[in-house]
Amino acid sequence: MEKENLYQHVRSMIVSSTHQPKYMSISPVKVADLFGISTVEVEHALQEFVEEGRLKTSKLEGPPNCDIYLLP
């Protein structure tokens, strides 16, 4: 997996989101299927993006209470 390709894909998903402010709930299973890699690799890469400051993460307050990703 090329980490930069994954980041560009996640970034475009967030930018194309209709939510205000822009955010996206990202399914590691679906992204892993798109890239043909394991779900663990996607989850690890997403966590690295957060640690590097390239993404922010938060949790929705109401149902479905899922993790969301935002651009800094």
PQR file with spaces between the fields and no chain letter, atoms N, CA, C, O and H, PARSE charges and radii, in Angstrom:
ATOM       1  N    MET     1       0.839   -1.174    0.000 -0.4000 1.5000
ATOM       2  CA   MET     1       0.000    0.000    0.000 -0.0000 2.0000
ATOM       3  C    MET     1       0.886    1.239    0.000  0.5500 1.7000
ATOM       4  O    MET     1       1.864    1.329    0.742 -0.5500 1.4000
ATOM       5  N    GLU     2       0.524    2.173   -0.836 -0.4000 1.5000
ATOM       6  CA   GLU     2       1.227    3.441   -0.823 -0.0000 2.0000
ATOM       7  C    GLU     2       0.454    4.391    0.082  0.5500 1.7000
ATOM       8  O    GLU     2      -0.702    4.727   -0.172 -0.5500 1.4000
ATOM       9  H    GLU     2      -0.270    2.100   -1.439  0.4000 1.0000
ATOM      10  N    LYS     3       1.126    4.807    1.134 -0.4000 1.5000
ATOM      11  CA   LYS     3       0.486    5.617    2.170 -0.0000 2.0000
ATOM      12  C    LYS     3      -0.042    6.941    1.615  0.5500 1.7000
ATOM      13  O    LYS     3      -1.114    7.395    2.017 -0.5500 1.4000
ATOM      14  H    LYS     3       2.066    4.534    1.340  0.4000 1.0000
ATOM      15  N    GLU     4       0.696    7.560    0.701 -0.4000 1.5000
ATOM      16  CA   GLU     4       0.275    8.850    0.155 -0.0000 2.0000
ATOM      17  C    GLU     4      -1.000    8.707   -0.680  0.5500 1.7000
ATOM      18  O    GLU     4      -1.858    9.589   -0.643 -0.5500 1.4000
ATOM      19  H    GLU     4       1.566    7.191    0.374  0.4000 1.0000
ATOM      20  N    ASN     5      -1.135    7.619   -1.427 -0.4000 1.5000
ATOM      21  CA   ASN     5      -2.372    7.370   -2.193 -0.0000 2.0000
ATOM      22  C    ASN     5      -3.564    7.234   -1.256  0.5500 1.7000
ATOM      23  O    ASN     5      -4.642    7.760   -1.530 -0.5500 1.4000
ATOM      24  H    ASN     5      -0.438    6.903   -1.457  0.4000 1.0000
ATOM      25  N    LEU     6      -3.365    6.532   -0.156 -0.4000 1.5000
ATOM      26  CA   LEU     6      -4.434    6.377    0.826 -0.0000 2.0000
ATOM      27  C    LEU     6      -4.825    7.731    1.398  0.5500 1.7000
ATOM      28  O    LEU     6      -6.010    8.042    1.521 -0.5500 1.4000
ATOM      29  H    LEU     6      -2.489    6.105    0.067  0.4000 1.0000
ATOM      30  N    TYR     7      -3.825    8.535    1.748 -0.4000 1.5000
ATOM      31  CA   TYR     7      -4.116    9.858    2.300 -0.0000 2.0000
ATOM      32  C    TYR     7      -4.890   10.707    1.292  0.5500 1.7000
ATOM      33  O    TYR     7      -5.865   11.360    1.663 -0.5500 1.4000
ATOM      34  H    TYR     7      -2.863    8.282    1.649  0.4000 1.0000
ATOM      35  N    GLN     8      -4.476   10.708    0.038 -0.4000 1.5000
ATOM      36  CA   GLN     8      -5.163   11.508   -0.980 -0.0000 2.0000
ATOM      37  C    GLN     8      -6.613   11.046   -1.152  0.5500 1.7000
ATOM      38  O    GLN     8      -7.510   11.866   -1.347 -0.5500 1.4000
ATOM      39  H    GLN     8      -3.684   10.177   -0.263  0.4000 1.0000
ATOM      40  N    HIS     9      -6.837    9.742   -1.081 -0.4000 1.5000
ATOM      41  CA   HIS     9      -8.195    9.198   -1.198 -0.0000 2.0000
ATOM      42  C    HIS     9      -9.053    9.640   -0.008  0.5500 1.7000
ATOM      43  O    HIS     9     -10.189   10.079   -0.188 -0.5500 1.4000
ATOM      44  H    HIS     9      -6.108    9.075   -0.923  0.4000 1.0000
ATOM      45  N    VAL    10      -8.508    9.523    1.200 -0.4000 1.5000
ATOM      46  CA   VAL    10      -9.245    9.917    2.403 -0.0000 2.0000
ATOM      47  C    VAL    10      -9.516   11.424    2.365  0.5500 1.7000
ATOM      48  O    VAL    10     -10.617   11.871    2.685 -0.5500 1.4000
ATOM      49  H    VAL    10      -7.585    9.166    1.345  0.4000 1.0000
ATOM      50  N    ARG    11      -8.513   12.194    1.975 -0.4000 1.5000
ATOM      51  CA   ARG    11      -8.662   13.647    1.899 -0.0000 2.0000
ATOM      52  C    ARG    11      -9.770   14.029    0.914  0.5500 1.7000
ATOM      53  O    ARG    11     -10.588   14.899    1.213 -0.5500 1.4000
ATOM      54  H    ARG    11      -7.618   11.831    1.716  0.4000 1.0000
ATOM      55  N    SER    12      -9.803   13.385   -0.255 -0.4000 1.5000
ATOM      56  CA   SER    12     -10.846   13.707   -1.233 -0.0000 2.0000
ATOM      57  C    SER    12     -12.228   13.298   -0.739  0.5500 1.7000
ATOM      58  O    SER    12     -13.221   13.945   -1.070 -0.5500 1.4000
ATOM      59  H    SER    12      -9.138   12.678   -0.498  0.4000 1.0000
ATOM      60  N    MET    13     -12.300   12.224    0.053 -0.4000 1.5000
ATOM      61  CA   MET    13     -13.580   11.823    0.637 -0.0000 2.0000
ATOM      62  C    MET    13     -14.084   12.900    1.586  0.5500 1.7000
ATOM      63  O    MET    13     -15.272   13.223    1.590 -0.5500 1.4000
ATOM      64  H    MET    13     -11.494   11.697    0.322  0.4000 1.0000
ATOM      65  N    ILE    14     -13.190   13.453    2.384 -0.4000 1.5000
ATOM      66  CA   ILE    14     -13.577   14.490    3.350 -0.0000 2.0000
ATOM      67  C    ILE    14     -13.970   15.768    2.624  0.5500 1.7000
ATOM      68  O    ILE    14     -14.977   16.389    2.964 -0.5500 1.4000
ATOM      69  H    ILE    14     -12.225   13.190    2.381  0.4000 1.0000
ATOM      70  N    VAL    15     -13.185   16.166    1.627 -0.4000 1.5000
ATOM      71  CA   VAL    15     -13.463   17.401    0.889 -0.0000 2.0000
ATOM      72  C    VAL    15     -14.795   17.315    0.162  0.5500 1.7000
ATOM      73  O    VAL    15     -15.512   18.312    0.076 -0.5500 1.4000
ATOM      74  H    VAL    15     -12.368   15.661    1.351  0.4000 1.0000
ATOM      75  N    SER    16     -15.139   16.154   -0.358 -0.4000 1.5000
ATOM      76  CA   SER    16     -16.390   16.009   -1.104 -0.0000 2.0000
ATOM      77  C    SER    16     -17.607   15.811   -0.195  0.5500 1.7000
ATOM      78  O    SER    16     -18.738   15.739   -0.674 -0.5500 1.4000
ATOM      79  H    SER    16     -14.557   15.344   -0.288  0.4000 1.0000
ATOM      80  N    SER    17     -17.372   15.723    1.105 -0.4000 1.5000
ATOM      81  CA   SER    17     -18.463   15.539    2.060 -0.0000 2.0000
ATOM      82  C    SER    17     -19.403   16.741    2.039  0.5500 1.7000
ATOM      83  O    SER    17     -18.973   17.876    1.829 -0.5500 1.4000
ATOM      84  H    SER    17     -16.453   15.781    1.494  0.4000 1.0000
ATOM      85  N    THR    18     -20.682   16.480    2.259 -0.4000 1.5000
ATOM      86  CA   THR    18     -21.674   17.558    2.298 -0.0000 2.0000
ATOM      87  C    THR    18     -21.901   18.079    3.711  0.5500 1.7000
ATOM      88  O    THR    18     -22.650   19.036    3.909 -0.5500 1.4000
ATOM      89  H    THR    18     -21.031   15.559    2.430  0.4000 1.0000
ATOM      90  N    HIS    19     -21.262   17.460    4.686 -0.4000 1.5000
ATOM      91  CA   HIS    19     -21.418   17.898    6.085 -0.0000 2.0000
ATOM      92  C    HIS    19     -20.771   19.263    6.295  0.5500 1.7000
ATOM      93  O    HIS    19     -19.793   19.603    5.630 -0.5500 1.4000
ATOM      94  H    HIS    19     -20.654   16.683    4.526  0.4000 1.0000
ATOM      95  N    GLN    20     -21.313   20.028    7.206 -0.4000 1.5000
ATOM      96  CA   GLN    20     -20.724   21.312    7.594 -0.0000 2.0000
ATOM      97  C    GLN    20     -20.450   21.272    9.080  0.5500 1.7000
ATOM      98  O    GLN    20     -21.408   21.124    9.839 -0.5500 1.4000
ATOM      99  H    GLN    20     -22.108   19.752    7.746  0.4000 1.0000
ATOM     100  N    PRO    21     -19.229   21.390    9.561 -0.5600 1.5000
ATOM     101  CA   PRO    21     -17.994   21.457    8.794  0.2800 2.0000
ATOM     102  C    PRO    21     -17.706   20.122    8.116  0.5500 1.7000
ATOM     103  O    PRO    21     -18.312   19.104    8.451 -0.5500 1.4000
ATOM     104  N    LYS    22     -16.792   20.132    7.177 -0.4000 1.5000
ATOM     105  CA   LYS    22     -16.485   18.940    6.390 -0.0000 2.0000
ATOM     106  C    LYS    22     -15.895   17.842    7.274  0.5500 1.7000
ATOM     107  O    LYS    22     -14.874   18.047    7.930 -0.5500 1.4000
ATOM     108  H    LYS    22     -16.300   20.959    6.906  0.4000 1.0000
ATOM     109  N    TYR    23     -16.540   16.684    7.287 -0.4000 1.5000
ATOM     110  CA   TYR    23     -16.011   15.520    7.985 -0.0000 2.0000
ATOM     111  C    TYR    23     -16.536   14.269    7.307  0.5500 1.7000
ATOM     112  O    TYR    23     -17.471   14.330    6.508 -0.5500 1.4000
ATOM     113  H    TYR    23     -17.369   16.518    6.755  0.4000 1.0000
ATOM     114  N    MET    24     -15.934   13.138    7.627 -0.4000 1.5000
ATOM     115  CA   MET    24     -16.342   11.882    7.012 -0.0000 2.0000
ATOM     116  C    MET    24     -16.120   10.752    8.003  0.5500 1.7000
ATOM     117  O    MET    24     -15.093   10.691    8.680 -0.5500 1.4000
ATOM     118  H    MET    24     -15.175   13.088    8.276  0.4000 1.0000
ATOM     119  N    SER    25     -17.079    9.876    8.076 -0.4000 1.5000
ATOM     120  CA   SER    25     -16.915    8.638    8.812 -0.0000 2.0000
ATOM     121  C    SER    25     -16.333    7.639    7.828  0.5500 1.7000
ATOM     122  O    SER    25     -16.973    7.304    6.831 -0.5500 1.4000
ATOM     123  H    SER    25     -17.913    9.926    7.527  0.4000 1.0000
ATOM     124  N    ILE    26     -15.140    7.164    8.095 -0.4000 1.5000
ATOM     125  CA   ILE    26     -14.428    6.311    7.143 -0.0000 2.0000
ATOM     126  C    ILE    26     -14.467    4.875    7.631  0.5500 1.7000
ATOM     127  O    ILE    26     -14.092    4.583    8.767 -0.5500 1.4000
ATOM     128  H    ILE    26     -14.620    7.436    8.905  0.4000 1.0000
ATOM     129  N    SER    27     -14.923    3.985    6.767 -0.4000 1.5000
ATOM     130  CA   SER    27     -14.960    2.566    7.083 -0.0000 2.0000
ATOM     131  C    SER    27     -13.647    1.922    6.637  0.5500 1.7000
ATOM     132  O    SER    27     -13.385    1.815    5.439 -0.5500 1.4000
ATOM     133  H    SER    27     -15.228    4.222    5.844  0.4000 1.0000
ATOM     134  N    PRO    28     -12.821    1.494    7.593 -0.5600 1.5000
ATOM     135  CA   PRO    28     -11.565    0.840    7.214  0.2800 2.0000
ATOM     136  C    PRO    28     -11.790   -0.412    6.364  0.5500 1.7000
ATOM     137  O    PRO    28     -10.950   -0.749    5.530 -0.5500 1.4000
ATOM     138  N    VAL    29     -12.902   -1.094    6.564 -0.4000 1.5000
ATOM     139  CA   VAL    29     -13.197   -2.299    5.790 -0.0000 2.0000
ATOM     140  C    VAL    29     -13.407   -1.950    4.317  0.5500 1.7000
ATOM     141  O    VAL    29     -12.873   -2.624    3.436 -0.5500 1.4000
ATOM     142  H    VAL    29     -13.584   -0.820    7.242  0.4000 1.0000
ATOM     143  N    LYS    30     -14.182   -0.901    4.050 -0.4000 1.5000
ATOM     144  CA   LYS    30     -14.433   -0.505    2.664 -0.0000 2.0000
ATOM     145  C    LYS    30     -13.171    0.020    1.993  0.5500 1.7000
ATOM     146  O    LYS    30     -12.904   -0.296    0.833 -0.5500 1.4000
ATOM     147  H    LYS    30     -14.616   -0.354    4.766  0.4000 1.0000
ATOM     148  N    VAL    31     -12.388    0.825    2.722 -0.4000 1.5000
ATOM     149  CA   VAL    31     -11.151    1.358    2.163 -0.0000 2.0000
ATOM     150  C    VAL    31     -10.159    0.225    1.900  0.5500 1.7000
ATOM     151  O    VAL    31      -9.481    0.223    0.873 -0.5500 1.4000
ATOM     152  H    VAL    31     -12.604    1.081    3.664  0.4000 1.0000
ATOM     153  N    ALA    32     -10.070   -0.730    2.813 -0.4000 1.5000
ATOM     154  CA   ALA    32      -9.183   -1.880    2.623 -0.0000 2.0000
ATOM     155  C    ALA    32      -9.587   -2.675    1.392  0.5500 1.7000
ATOM     156  O    ALA    32      -8.731   -3.152    0.646 -0.5500 1.4000
ATOM     157  H    ALA    32     -10.620   -0.728    3.648  0.4000 1.0000
ATOM     158  N    ASP    33     -10.885   -2.818    1.180 -0.4000 1.5000
ATOM     159  CA   ASP    33     -11.373   -3.530    0.002 -0.0000 2.0000
ATOM     160  C    ASP    33     -10.998   -2.786   -1.280  0.5500 1.7000
ATOM     161  O    ASP    33     -10.613   -3.411   -2.269 -0.5500 1.4000
ATOM     162  H    ASP    33     -11.580   -2.430    1.785  0.4000 1.0000
ATOM     163  N    LEU    34     -11.107   -1.466   -1.270 -0.4000 1.5000
ATOM     164  CA   LEU    34     -10.739   -0.667   -2.444 -0.0000 2.0000
ATOM     165  C    LEU    34      -9.264   -0.802   -2.803  0.5500 1.7000
ATOM     166  O    LEU    34      -8.910   -0.887   -3.979 -0.5500 1.4000
ATOM     167  H    LEU    34     -11.419   -0.959   -0.467  0.4000 1.0000
ATOM     168  N    PHE    35      -8.410   -0.821   -1.791 -0.4000 1.5000
ATOM     169  CA   PHE    35      -6.970   -0.877   -2.004 -0.0000 2.0000
ATOM     170  C    PHE    35      -6.418   -2.297   -2.032  0.5500 1.7000
ATOM     171  O    PHE    35      -5.251   -2.499   -2.366 -0.5500 1.4000
ATOM     172  H    PHE    35      -8.698   -0.752   -0.836  0.4000 1.0000
ATOM     173  N    GLY    36      -7.233   -3.268   -1.688 -0.4000 1.5000
ATOM     174  CA   GLY    36      -6.782   -4.660   -1.692 -0.0000 2.0000
ATOM     175  C    GLY    36      -5.769   -4.949   -0.592  0.5500 1.7000
ATOM     176  O    GLY    36      -4.827   -5.715   -0.796 -0.5500 1.4000
ATOM     177  H    GLY    36      -8.181   -3.103   -1.416  0.4000 1.0000
ATOM     178  N    ILE    37      -5.961   -4.340    0.567 -0.4000 1.5000
ATOM     179  CA   ILE    37      -5.062   -4.530    1.705 -0.0000 2.0000
ATOM     180  C    ILE    37      -5.885   -4.918    2.925  0.5500 1.7000
ATOM     181  O    ILE    37      -7.112   -4.994    2.863 -0.5500 1.4000
ATOM     182  H    ILE    37      -6.726   -3.718    0.732  0.4000 1.0000
ATOM     183  N    SER    38      -5.195   -5.161    4.031 -0.4000 1.5000
ATOM     184  CA   SER    38      -5.923   -5.569    5.233 -0.0000 2.0000
ATOM     185  C    SER    38      -6.502   -4.353    5.963  0.5500 1.7000
ATOM     186  O    SER    38      -6.000   -3.235    5.848 -0.5500 1.4000
ATOM     187  H    SER    38      -4.198   -5.099    4.081  0.4000 1.0000
ATOM     188  N    THR    39      -7.548   -4.604    6.700 -0.4000 1.5000
ATOM     189  CA   THR    39      -8.203   -3.569    7.495 -0.0000 2.0000
ATOM     190  C    THR    39      -7.255   -3.002    8.544  0.5500 1.7000
ATOM     191  O    THR    39      -7.292   -1.807    8.835 -0.5500 1.4000
ATOM     192  H    THR    39      -7.956   -5.512    6.794  0.4000 1.0000
ATOM     193  N    VAL    40      -6.415   -3.847    9.107 -0.4000 1.5000
ATOM     194  CA   VAL    40      -5.460   -3.417   10.129 -0.0000 2.0000
ATOM     195  C    VAL    40      -4.499   -2.382    9.553  0.5500 1.7000
ATOM     196  O    VAL    40      -4.169   -1.404   10.225 -0.5500 1.4000
ATOM     197  H    VAL    40      -6.384   -4.818    8.871  0.4000 1.0000
ATOM     198  N    GLU    41      -4.044   -2.586    8.312 -0.4000 1.5000
ATOM     199  CA   GLU    41      -3.141   -1.628    7.676 -0.0000 2.0000
ATOM     200  C    GLU    41      -3.816   -0.264    7.515  0.5500 1.7000
ATOM     201  O    GLU    41      -3.190    0.770    7.746 -0.5500 1.4000
ATOM     202  H    GLU    41      -4.311   -3.380    7.766  0.4000 1.0000
ATOM     203  N    VAL    42      -5.087   -0.261    7.119 -0.4000 1.5000
ATOM     204  CA   VAL    42      -5.822    0.989    6.946 -0.0000 2.0000
ATOM     205  C    VAL    42      -5.984    1.696    8.292  0.5500 1.7000
ATOM     206  O    VAL    42      -5.752    2.901    8.394 -0.5500 1.4000
ATOM     207  H    VAL    42      -5.596   -1.101    6.931  0.4000 1.0000
ATOM     208  N    GLU    43      -6.378    0.957    9.311 -0.4000 1.5000
ATOM     209  CA   GLU    43      -6.552    1.550   10.640 -0.0000 2.0000
ATOM     210  C    GLU    43      -5.234    2.131   11.144  0.5500 1.7000
ATOM     211  O    GLU    43      -5.210    3.214   11.730 -0.5500 1.4000
ATOM     212  H    GLU    43      -6.566   -0.022    9.228  0.4000 1.0000
ATOM     213  N    HIS    44      -4.143    1.410   10.914 -0.4000 1.5000
ATOM     214  CA   HIS    44      -2.828    1.879   11.347 -0.0000 2.0000
ATOM     215  C    HIS    44      -2.443    3.153   10.589  0.5500 1.7000
ATOM     216  O    HIS    44      -1.934    4.100   11.188 -0.5500 1.4000
ATOM     217  H    HIS    44      -4.163    0.531   10.438  0.4000 1.0000
ATOM     218  N    ALA    45      -2.681    3.177    9.288 -0.4000 1.5000
ATOM     219  CA   ALA    45      -2.349    4.357    8.478 -0.0000 2.0000
ATOM     220  C    ALA    45      -3.187    5.560    8.909  0.5500 1.7000
ATOM     221  O    ALA    45      -2.659    6.668    9.007 -0.5500 1.4000
ATOM     222  H    ALA    45      -3.094    2.408    8.802  0.4000 1.0000
ATOM     223  N    LEU    46      -4.472    5.365    9.166 -0.4000 1.5000
ATOM     224  CA   LEU    46      -5.329    6.464    9.626 -0.0000 2.0000
ATOM     225  C    LEU    46      -4.813    7.021   10.949  0.5500 1.7000
ATOM     226  O    LEU    46      -4.788    8.236   11.150 -0.5500 1.4000
ATOM     227  H    LEU    46      -4.901    4.465    9.087  0.4000 1.0000
ATOM     228  N    GLN    47      -4.403    6.133   11.847 -0.4000 1.5000
ATOM     229  CA   GLN    47      -3.865    6.578   13.136 -0.0000 2.0000
ATOM     230  C    GLN    47      -2.567    7.363   12.931  0.5500 1.7000
ATOM     231  O    GLN    47      -2.329    8.357   13.618 -0.5500 1.4000
ATOM     232  H    GLN    47      -4.423    5.147   11.684  0.4000 1.0000
ATOM     233  N    GLU    48      -1.729    6.923   11.992 -0.4000 1.5000
ATOM     234  CA   GLU    48      -0.493    7.647   11.686 -0.0000 2.0000
ATOM     235  C    GLU    48      -0.800    9.041   11.149  0.5500 1.7000
ATOM     236  O    GLU    48      -0.121   10.002   11.510 -0.5500 1.4000
ATOM     237  H    GLU    48      -1.923    6.116   11.434  0.4000 1.0000
ATOM     238  N    PHE    49      -1.813    9.166   10.292 -0.4000 1.5000
ATOM     239  CA   PHE    49      -2.192   10.471    9.753 -0.0000 2.0000
ATOM     240  C    PHE    49      -2.625   11.409   10.883  0.5500 1.7000
ATOM     241  O    PHE    49      -2.314   12.599   10.860 -0.5500 1.4000
ATOM     242  H    PHE    49      -2.365    8.385    9.998  0.4000 1.0000
ATOM     243  N    VAL    50      -3.338   10.872   11.862 -0.4000 1.5000
ATOM     244  CA   VAL    50      -3.773   11.678   13.004 -0.0000 2.0000
ATOM     245  C    VAL    50      -2.558   12.110   13.821  0.5500 1.7000
ATOM     246  O    VAL    50      -2.455   13.273   14.212 -0.5500 1.4000
ATOM     247  H    VAL    50      -3.592    9.904   11.881  0.4000 1.0000
ATOM     248  N    GLU    51      -1.639   11.178   14.079 -0.4000 1.5000
ATOM     249  CA   GLU    51      -0.432   11.489   14.863 -0.0000 2.0000
ATOM     250  C    GLU    51       0.452   12.515   14.150  0.5500 1.7000
ATOM     251  O    GLU    51       1.083   13.348   14.800 -0.5500 1.4000
ATOM     252  H    GLU    51      -1.723   10.234   13.761  0.4000 1.0000
ATOM     253  N    GLU    52       0.498   12.455   12.810 -0.4000 1.5000
ATOM     254  CA   GLU    52       1.299   13.394   12.025 -0.0000 2.0000
ATOM     255  C    GLU    52       0.632   14.764   11.914  0.5500 1.7000
ATOM     256  O    GLU    52       1.262   15.730   11.481 -0.5500 1.4000
ATOM     257  H    GLU    52      -0.015   11.778   12.282  0.4000 1.0000
ATOM     258  N    GLY    53      -0.631   14.849   12.300 -0.4000 1.5000
ATOM     259  CA   GLY    53      -1.355   16.110   12.212 -0.0000 2.0000
ATOM     260  C    GLY    53      -1.991   16.341   10.857  0.5500 1.7000
ATOM     261  O    GLY    53      -2.460   17.445   10.582 -0.5500 1.4000
ATOM     262  H    GLY    53      -1.142   14.064   12.651  0.4000 1.0000
ATOM     263  N    ARG    54      -2.020   15.328   10.004 -0.4000 1.5000
ATOM     264  CA   ARG    54      -2.618   15.466    8.683 -0.0000 2.0000
ATOM     265  C    ARG    54      -4.134   15.307    8.733  0.5500 1.7000
ATOM     266  O    ARG    54      -4.843   15.780    7.845 -0.5500 1.4000
ATOM     267  H    ARG    54      -1.639   14.431   10.228  0.4000 1.0000
ATOM     268  N    LEU    55      -4.626   14.641    9.773 -0.4000 1.5000
ATOM     269  CA   LEU    55      -6.063   14.470    9.997 -0.0000 2.0000
ATOM     270  C    LEU    55      -6.354   14.709   11.474  0.5500 1.7000
ATOM     271  O    LEU    55      -5.481   14.569   12.331 -0.5500 1.4000
ATOM     272  H    LEU    55      -4.049   14.257   10.494  0.4000 1.0000
ATOM     273  N    LYS    56      -7.587   15.069   11.741 -0.4000 1.5000
ATOM     274  CA   LYS    56      -8.088   15.142   13.119 -0.0000 2.0000
ATOM     275  C    LYS    56      -9.159   14.071   13.248  0.5500 1.7000
ATOM     276  O    LYS    56      -9.804   13.702   12.267 -0.5500 1.4000
ATOM     277  H    LYS    56      -8.295   15.182   11.045  0.4000 1.0000
ATOM     278  N    THR    57      -9.338   13.588   14.437 -0.4000 1.5000
ATOM     279  CA   THR    57     -10.389   12.603   14.663 -0.0000 2.0000
ATOM     280  C    THR    57     -11.271   13.075   15.815  0.5500 1.7000
ATOM     281  O    THR    57     -10.824   13.767   16.730 -0.5500 1.4000
ATOM     282  H    THR    57      -8.814   13.887   15.234  0.4000 1.0000
ATOM     283  N    SER    58     -12.521   12.683   15.738 -0.4000 1.5000
ATOM     284  CA   SER    58     -13.498   13.036   16.754 -0.0000 2.0000
ATOM     285  C    SER    58     -14.548   11.936   16.782  0.5500 1.7000
ATOM     286  O    SER    58     -14.504   11.010   15.972 -0.5500 1.4000
ATOM     287  H    SER    58     -12.884   12.121   14.995  0.4000 1.0000
ATOM     288  N    LYS    59     -15.475   12.034   17.697 -0.4000 1.5000
ATOM     289  CA   LYS    59     -16.561   11.056   17.785 -0.0000 2.0000
ATOM     290  C    LYS    59     -17.875   11.813   17.723  0.5500 1.7000
ATOM     291  O    LYS    59     -18.037   12.841   18.380 -0.5500 1.4000
ATOM     292  H    LYS    59     -15.510   12.787   18.355  0.4000 1.0000
ATOM     293  N    LEU    60     -18.808   11.309   16.938 -0.4000 1.5000
ATOM     294  CA   LEU    60     -20.126   11.925   16.879 -0.0000 2.0000
ATOM     295  C    LEU    60     -20.799   11.813   18.233  0.5500 1.7000
ATOM     296  O    LEU    60     -20.717   10.779   18.895 -0.5500 1.4000
ATOM     297  H    LEU    60     -18.676   10.473   16.405  0.4000 1.0000
ATOM     298  N    GLU    61     -21.465   12.884   18.642 -0.4000 1.5000
ATOM     299  CA   GLU    61     -22.114   12.893   19.952 -0.0000 2.0000
ATOM     300  C    GLU    61     -23.387   12.066   19.969  0.5500 1.7000
ATOM     301  O    GLU    61     -23.689   11.404   20.962 -0.5500 1.4000
ATOM     302  H    GLU    61     -21.532   13.724   18.104  0.4000 1.0000
ATOM     303  N    GLY    62     -24.134   12.100   18.873 -0.4000 1.5000
ATOM     304  CA   GLY    62     -25.380   11.339   18.806 -0.0000 2.0000
ATOM     305  C    GLY    62     -25.185   10.042   18.046  0.5500 1.7000
ATOM     306  O    GLY    62     -24.105    9.784   17.514 -0.5500 1.4000
ATOM     307  H    GLY    62     -23.889   12.637   18.066  0.4000 1.0000
ATOM     308  N    PRO    63     -26.217    9.232   17.994 -0.5600 1.5000
ATOM     309  CA   PRO    63     -26.135    7.990   17.229  0.2800 2.0000
ATOM     310  C    PRO    63     -25.763    8.283   15.784  0.5500 1.7000
ATOM     311  O    PRO    63     -26.289    9.244   15.222 -0.5500 1.4000
ATOM     312  N    PRO    64     -24.932    7.551   15.184 -0.5600 1.5000
ATOM     313  CA   PRO    64     -24.403    6.237   15.528  0.2800 2.0000
ATOM     314  C    PRO    64     -23.112    6.256   16.335  0.5500 1.7000
ATOM     315  O    PRO    64     -22.473    5.211   16.465 -0.5500 1.4000
ATOM     316  N    ASN    65     -22.701    7.395   16.883 -0.4000 1.5000
ATOM     317  CA   ASN    65     -21.522    7.503   17.755 -0.0000 2.0000
ATOM     318  C    ASN    65     -20.255    6.925   17.125  0.5500 1.7000
ATOM     319  O    ASN    65     -19.464    6.275   17.809 -0.5500 1.4000
ATOM     320  H    ASN    65     -23.220    8.244   16.778  0.4000 1.0000
ATOM     321  N    CYS    66     -20.060    7.156   15.843 -0.4000 1.5000
ATOM     322  CA   CYS    66     -18.892    6.626   15.156 -0.0000 2.0000
ATOM     323  C    CYS    66     -17.752    7.645   15.138  0.5500 1.7000
ATOM     324  O    CYS    66     -17.958    8.833   15.385 -0.5500 1.4000
ATOM     325  H    CYS    66     -20.702    7.684   15.288  0.4000 1.0000
ATOM     326  N    ASP    67     -16.547    7.153   14.842 -0.4000 1.5000
ATOM     327  CA   ASP    67     -15.385    8.030   14.708 -0.0000 2.0000
ATOM     328  C    ASP    67     -15.488    8.760   13.387  0.5500 1.7000
ATOM     329  O    ASP    67     -15.869    8.182   12.369 -0.5500 1.4000
ATOM     330  H    ASP    67     -16.380    6.188   14.642  0.4000 1.0000
ATOM     331  N    ILE    68     -15.141   10.050   13.413 -0.4000 1.5000
ATOM     332  CA   ILE    68     -15.137   10.838   12.191 -0.0000 2.0000
ATOM     333  C    ILE    68     -13.750   11.437   12.002  0.5500 1.7000
ATOM     334  O    ILE    68     -13.001   11.617   12.962 -0.5500 1.4000
ATOM     335  H    ILE    68     -14.831   10.519   14.240  0.4000 1.0000
ATOM     336  N    TYR    69     -13.423   11.741   10.762 -0.4000 1.5000
ATOM     337  CA   TYR    69     -12.127   12.316   10.430 -0.0000 2.0000
ATOM     338  C    TYR    69     -12.353   13.667    9.761  0.5500 1.7000
ATOM     339  O    TYR    69     -13.243   13.826    8.927 -0.5500 1.4000
ATOM     340  H    TYR    69     -14.032   11.595    9.982  0.4000 1.0000
ATOM     341  N    LEU    70     -11.515   14.646   10.153 -0.4000 1.5000
ATOM     342  CA   LEU    70     -11.602   15.993    9.622 -0.0000 2.0000
ATOM     343  C    LEU    70     -10.216   16.408    9.149  0.5500 1.7000
ATOM     344  O    LEU    70      -9.207   15.851    9.583 -0.5500 1.4000
ATOM     345  H    LEU    70     -10.792   14.516   10.831  0.4000 1.0000
ATOM     346  N    LEU    71     -10.177   17.383    8.263 -0.4000 1.5000
ATOM     347  CA   LEU    71      -8.898   17.973    7.869 -0.0000 2.0000
ATOM     348  C    LEU    71      -8.543   19.037    8.892  0.5500 1.7000
ATOM     349  O    LEU    71      -9.428   19.722    9.404 -0.5500 1.4000
ATOM     350  H    LEU    71     -10.997   17.836    7.910  0.4000 1.0000
ATOM     351  N    PRO    72      -7.259   19.186    9.196 -0.5600 1.5000
ATOM     352  CA   PRO    72      -6.865   20.192   10.201  0.2800 2.0000
ATOM     353  C    PRO    72      -7.122   21.616    9.727  0.5500 1.7000
ATOM     354  O    PRO    72      -6.844   22.568   10.456 -0.5500 1.4000
